[in-house]
Structure formats: C-alpha cells, structure tokens
Amino acid sequence: MKQSEFFNKVYKIVAAIPVGKVMTYGQIAVLLGSPNCARRVGQAMYNTPEYLNIPAHRVVNSKGGLAPSSAFGGVGIQRRKLESEGVLFRPNGCVDLKQCIFRNFAQER
C-alpha cells in the first residue's frame, strides 16, 4: 500500500475517535490490516496536515503514553486537550486505557 493511501486510511480512523476516548497506534495498524505498522501510523500522525483538523491528540502508545511534546507544539498540550475531553490519567502520567480506550470502531462507522 502506498504511503499516501496508508496515511489517508489512518486519518479516516482517527477522525472517527469520539471525544473522551483514545486509540493506540497499534490498534489503528491492526484495523488497517497491517499489525506490524504501528510506527508507520505514528509517522502518519506526525505528518498530519493541519487542514484536515483531525483529533491526532487522541492517539497514544500501547501503554497510554503521550507523544513527545514537539508533536503538539509544547509540553503538556496533548494532555490538556485530552483532559478537557474527559480522558482519565493514571498517576504515572499515562492515559487510563481501561477507562478510555475506543474499541467500538466498527460500530461507530
């Protein structure tokens, strides 16, 4: 699959993540039928065009960890966005995936 096609499919999935929920890079890769491409999903997120206005802040790593601060223009920006949507965090600073992971993608489309 060409990079542009893969990225566009990633953006479509991310655009469907509801407020208050998150998905992991790996989840998205599995949905695309490319379970070993979580890093490629991360590349898509890093290269997301501003004009798409997708909620890239709702994508986290497999442990609920946030992207580097450079990805959102400063320290704490991704966390503040998620908290404002009601996403819960554990004491270690990671998203509480048990409470906030979005698993109903197929039902929401």
trRosetta pair geometry for C-beta under 8 A, 3 or more apart (Angstrom, degrees):
i j d omega theta_ij theta_ji phi_ij phi_ji
1 5 5.2 -121 -180 88 93 120
1 6 5.0 113 118 -62 118 95
1 9 8.0 -28 172 7 147 141
1 34 7.5 -99 29 -60 134 138
2 5 4.5 88 62 9 87 106
2 6 6.9 -156 92 -7 43 88
3 6 5.6 -58 -146 38 31 112
3 7 6.1 30 158 -18 67 108
4 7 5.8 -52 -143 38 30 112
4 8 6.3 32 156 -20 63 107
5 8 5.8 -55 -148 36 29 111
5 9 6.6 28 153 -18 63 105
6 9 5.9 -59 -154 36 30 110
6 10 6.5 33 149 -21 65 104
6 32 7.0 70 -146 -176 80 149
6 34 7.5 -5 -133 8 117 161
6 37 7.6 -98 -162 162 136 151
6 40 6.4 -37 149 152 144 126
6 44 6.9 -127 122 -73 88 129
7 10 5.5 -52 -151 33 35 115
7 11 6.4 35 152 -20 67 104
7 43 7.8 -84 -93 106 103 88
7 44 4.2 176 -125 -123 77 104
7 47 6.8 -53 -132 84 139 118
8 11 5.6 -50 -147 34 33 113
8 12 6.6 38 152 -23 63 102
9 12 5.7 -49 -150 30 34 114
9 13 6.8 33 152 -16 63 103
9 32 5.5 108 125 -117 133 113
10 13 5.9 -60 -156 37 33 109
10 14 6.2 26 153 -15 69 110
10 28 5.9 59 -133 165 83 132
10 32 7.0 -26 -73 -63 70 143
10 41 5.5 167 -122 -134 131 76
10 44 4.0 67 72 125 160 163
10 45 7.3 -108 153 -52 135 69
11 14 5.7 -56 -141 41 32 110
11 15 6.1 39 157 -27 65 106
11 44 6.9 -133 -46 168 78 119
11 48 6.7 140 -101 -124 104 96
11 52 5.8 -69 -159 -173 134 153
11 54 5.5 -153 -157 -38 83 163
12 15 5.8 -52 -149 30 27 115
12 16 7.0 21 153 -16 58 108
13 16 6.0 -69 -162 35 33 109
13 17 7.5 46 146 -40 65 90
13 23 7.3 -88 147 75 108 167
13 28 5.3 145 105 -135 150 97
13 31 5.9 123 -115 96 145 147
13 32 7.5 -92 -31 -57 146 95
13 105 6.8 -2 -148 -148 93 136
14 17 5.8 -32 -160 -1 44 114
14 23 7.4 -135 -106 48 64 127
14 28 7.1 5 -61 -111 83 140
14 45 7.4 144 -88 -98 156 90
14 48 8.0 -77 82 -105 160 137
14 54 5.0 72 107 161 111 130
14 55 6.4 -160 161 65 90 68
14 56 6.3 19 175 -94 146 53
14 58 6.9 149 -160 68 84 105
14 59 6.1 -43 -117 -50 113 121
15 52 7.6 -104 -78 164 115 104
15 54 4.7 -80 -80 -124 78 106
15 55 7.2 126 -116 20 37 82
16 105 6.6 90 108 -143 130 83
16 108 5.8 137 173 112 113 122
16 109 6.5 -14 -137 -89 156 73
17 21 5.7 -144 -177 92 86 100
17 22 6.9 32 -173 -128 138 25
17 23 5.5 -124 -99 -7 128 108
17 55 5.9 -122 70 77 107 123
17 58 4.4 173 111 120 145 146
17 59 7.6 -169 -21 -61 164 73
17 102 5.4 -171 -137 11 84 165
18 21 5.0 55 66 23 80 122
18 102 6.6 150 31 -112 83 131
18 108 7.0 -131 -38 -137 110 151
19 55 8.0 -152 -86 -107 60 164
19 85 4.7 -140 -169 -155 82 112
19 86 7.3 71 147 30 88 107
20 85 5.0 -147 -66 148 52 92
20 86 4.2 -10 -113 71 102 112
20 87 6.1 177 -149 -63 43 66
20 100 6.9 -130 158 -135 63 93
21 58 6.7 44 94 -162 59 123
21 87 7.5 179 -67 -94 10 97
21 100 5.7 175 -128 -179 46 70
21 101 7.0 29 -162 152 88 13
21 102 3.8 83 158 -66 131 103
22 58 4.9 -159 -114 -174 64 70
22 59 6.8 160 -165 -92 87 19
22 60 5.1 17 170 5 140 112
22 64 7.6 99 88 -130 151 75
22 82 7.1 5 -68 -130 119 124
22 87 6.3 64 -33 -127 110 134
22 95 5.5 -1 24 165 158 166
22 97 7.4 -87 73 -111 115 72
22 100 5.3 40 17 133 96 108
22 101 6.3 -54 72 -107 77 46
22 102 6.4 -175 68 -5 23 95
23 27 4.7 -122 -174 78 95 136
23 28 5.8 99 132 -52 128 92
23 58 6.7 48 19 134 76 93
23 59 5.9 -25 73 -110 79 70
23 60 7.7 158 83 30 31 72
23 101 7.0 84 -103 -158 45 71
23 102 5.1 -56 -65 51 87 106
23 105 7.6 50 -96 -69 138 122
24 27 4.5 105 54 -1 80 101
24 28 7.2 -147 93 -3 47 84
24 38 7.5 -21 142 -137 92 119
24 59 7.2 103 -139 -163 17 69
24 60 5.9 -53 -103 79 66 68
24 61 6.3 33 -145 173 97 19
24 62 5.1 74 -162 -90 147 51
24 97 7.7 10 -51 -122 114 130
24 101 7.5 -19 -21 -129 95 107
25 28 6.0 -60 -158 36 31 110
25 29 6.4 33 148 -21 66 107
25 38 4.1 90 122 -167 106 88
25 39 7.3 61 157 -66 143 25
25 41 4.3 160 -159 84 83 125
25 42 5.2 -5 -123 -54 144 85
25 45 7.5 -90 -101 -11 100 136
25 59 6.3 79 -69 175 67 109
25 60 7.8 -116 -20 94 79 26
25 61 6.2 -11 8 -113 111 53
25 62 7.3 -71 45 -46 87 76
26 29 5.5 -52 -146 35 35 114
26 30 6.4 36 155 -20 67 102
26 35 7.4 32 -166 -160 82 68
26 38 4.3 -20 -79 -94 64 128
26 41 7.8 -153 -56 33 24 148
26 62 5.4 32 5 -82 134 105
27 30 5.8 -56 -153 34 30 110
27 31 6.5 31 151 -19 65 105
27 101 7.7 163 -64 -165 157 108
28 31 5.6 -53 -150 35 33 114
28 32 6.5 26 153 -13 64 108
28 38 7.7 112 58 -121 88 65
28 41 4.7 126 86 -136 124 146
28 59 7.0 -10 -26 -128 141 119
29 32 5.8 -64 -153 41 31 108
29 34 5.1 -89 -170 90 82 80
29 35 5.6 108 123 -129 104 25
29 36 7.1 -148 162 48 138 17
29 37 4.4 174 -139 70 117 76
29 38 4.7 -91 -18 -72 146 57
29 40 7.1 106 -106 57 110 96
29 41 5.2 -110 -59 -31 88 129
30 33 7.7 48 -180 -68 34 20
30 34 7.8 -122 -82 63 21 43
30 35 4.8 38 -95 -101 72 83
31 105 6.2 -37 -111 97 142 163
32 37 7.1 -68 79 68 128 131
32 41 7.8 176 9 -81 141 108
34 37 3.8 1 135 13 116 132
34 40 7.2 -40 127 58 140 138
37 40 4.0 -34 -177 33 95 123
37 41 6.3 108 125 -25 82 85
38 41 5.5 -49 -155 30 38 115
38 42 6.7 43 145 -20 65 101
38 62 7.6 -16 -151 -47 158 107
39 42 5.2 -47 -154 33 40 118
39 43 6.6 46 146 -22 66 97
40 43 5.4 -43 -152 30 38 116
40 44 6.7 44 147 -21 63 98
41 44 5.5 -49 -155 32 36 114
41 45 6.6 37 147 -19 65 102
41 59 7.5 -147 148 -169 111 142
42 45 5.5 -51 -149 35 35 112
42 46 6.3 36 152 -20 66 105
43 46 5.6 -53 -146 36 33 113
43 47 6.1 10 159 0 66 113
44 47 6.1 -72 -144 51 26 97
44 48 6.8 59 151 -65 63 79
45 48 5.8 -16 -157 -29 35 114
45 56 5.1 135 -154 -154 90 111
45 59 5.5 -129 -101 75 143 148
45 67 7.2 -140 127 -90 135 144
45 71 7.4 14 130 -161 105 129
46 71 6.4 -87 -109 -123 74 100
48 52 6.1 -103 -178 51 91 132
48 54 6.2 -112 -161 51 135 111
48 56 5.1 -148 15 -73 165 140
49 52 5.1 101 74 -12 86 102
50 53 7.3 33 164 -64 51 60
55 58 4.5 34 130 -1 110 118
56 59 6.0 -49 -169 20 54 112
56 71 7.9 -133 132 159 125 110
57 72 6.5 61 -95 -102 100 135
57 77 7.8 -109 -110 126 128 82
57 78 4.8 -175 -142 -138 96 78
57 81 4.4 -5 149 92 166 144
57 82 6.1 -146 147 -53 108 84
58 82 7.1 140 -97 -100 58 94
58 85 7.9 -41 -89 68 103 165
58 102 7.9 28 165 -8 120 134
59 67 7.7 46 90 -46 85 116
60 64 5.4 17 135 -150 144 35
60 65 6.1 155 -178 67 97 37
60 66 6.1 -49 -124 -92 97 44
60 67 7.6 -123 -116 -33 54 73
60 94 7.7 122 174 -161 139 81
60 95 5.2 -153 -28 14 175 135
60 97 7.9 -141 82 -84 133 100
61 64 7.1 -47 69 29 68 14
61 65 4.3 -11 43 57 117 95
61 66 7.9 -83 6 -13 93 9
63 94 5.6 -72 133 -137 85 151
63 97 7.8 -131 179 -24 24 135
64 89 8.0 154 154 -131 125 65
64 90 7.1 82 99 10 152 113
64 94 3.5 94 94 167 106 101
64 95 3.7 -142 -164 55 102 74
64 96 6.8 71 -140 -45 157 12
64 97 4.7 -130 -71 -42 113 99
65 93 7.8 40 -121 108 69 93
65 94 5.3 -47 -71 -112 54 100
65 95 7.9 -119 -32 11 15 84
66 78 4.8 151 -160 93 122 136
66 79 6.0 -61 -77 -59 159 85
66 93 7.6 -81 4 150 110 97
66 94 7.7 -160 -20 -119 74 54
66 95 7.6 114 -62 -29 79 97
67 71 3.9 -45 135 43 131 156
67 72 6.7 118 77 -21 119 100
67 78 5.9 137 41 -57 93 163
68 71 5.4 113 66 -14 70 99
69 72 6.7 -78 -163 50 44 87
69 73 7.9 -79 163 75 71 22
69 74 5.8 -46 176 149 105 19
69 75 4.3 -22 -126 -85 149 52
69 76 7.2 10 -118 -2 111 45
69 77 7.1 109 -151 18 76 95
69 78 7.8 -139 -113 5 51 105
70 73 7.7 48 -162 -72 33 21
71 78 7.1 21 84 -53 108 131
72 77 4.0 -160 124 85 122 123
72 78 4.7 175 -16 -51 159 86
72 81 7.6 -131 -157 -3 148 134
73 77 5.8 36 65 -12 82 168
74 77 4.9 94 67 -33 85 118
76 79 5.2 -62 -154 46 59 113
76 80 5.6 59 149 -26 86 104
77 80 5.9 -55 -145 36 29 109
77 81 6.4 30 156 -19 64 105
78 81 5.8 -55 -151 35 31 112
78 82 6.4 26 154 -15 65 108
79 82 5.8 -60 -148 40 31 108
79 83 6.1 30 156 -19 68 109
79 89 7.1 21 -148 -73 104 146
79 93 7.8 -56 -102 -165 139 84
80 83 5.7 -54 -141 39 30 111
80 84 6.3 33 157 -23 63 106
81 84 5.9 -57 -152 33 27 112
81 85 6.8 17 152 -11 61 109
82 85 5.8 -66 -156 40 34 107
82 87 3.8 -51 171 49 95 140
82 89 7.8 99 107 -58 125 102
82 95 6.8 -88 172 -98 155 113
83 86 7.7 74 -173 -54 33 11
83 87 6.2 -84 -76 59 33 82
83 89 7.2 -35 -84 -17 97 116
87 95 5.9 -40 168 -134 118 107
87 96 7.9 169 172 39 71 82
87 100 5.0 68 -141 -136 81 152
88 95 7.2 98 80 -162 53 64
88 96 4.2 -27 100 31 102 127
88 99 4.9 0 45 86 133 145
88 100 5.8 -172 36 -42 81 121
89 93 6.4 -18 -178 -150 124 26
89 94 6.7 154 -154 83 79 28
89 95 6.0 -61 -103 -104 66 38
89 96 6.2 -174 -121 -21 10 87
90 93 7.3 -38 75 28 73 22
90 94 5.3 -4 41 64 110 80
90 95 7.6 41 1 111 86 11
90 96 5.2 127 -49 -79 83 81
94 97 7.7 -31 143 -25 107 93
95 100 5.6 -95 172 68 109 139
96 99 4.4 21 114 29 114 112
96 100 5.7 100 78 3 73 106
97 100 6.3 -82 -121 59 27 81
97 101 4.6 39 -171 -49 77 111
98 101 7.2 8 -81 4 10 108
102 105 6.6 85 135 -62 102 81
104 107 4.3 -46 179 44 98 118
104 108 5.5 99 115 -29 92 100
105 108 5.9 -68 -148 37 28 108
105 109 6.8 35 159 -35 65 101
106 109 6.3 -47 -152 13 32 113
